[in-house]
């Protein structure tokens, strides 16, 4: 991102719309909310709110997910 925002400064009007579009484009290209927050110097919550305002469909949480428990083996089922 070419311009960095002063931490904690309000972003309004055209600047807010431009920031929302930039964040939306990067998020939809695969960047995480955390990465965007770090890049812009804003909080996770701020970036999340900006994406929501831009009508972005947020991805589910990443990381390890729990799969279904393995089915019992045929020998255990026979007993």
C-alpha positions, 0 to 999 in steps of 0.5 A: 500500500503506497500510503500509510495511515497515521495510527488511530486517525479517522478515515472518512470520505473518499479516503475511506472508500479508496482504502476499503477498495484496496483492502477488498482487492487484496483480501480477495486475492488471498491476503489475510485480515491479519496481514492487511492489518499489519500492512496498514498499521491498523487493528484487526478489528478495523480491517475486518469492519472495513471489509464488512462495509465493502460487502466482502464475503469473509473466508472461514477461519484457517488452521487445522480443522477437526475431521470426522473420527475414523470409522472403526475397522472391520475387525473391531466391528465384527466382535 
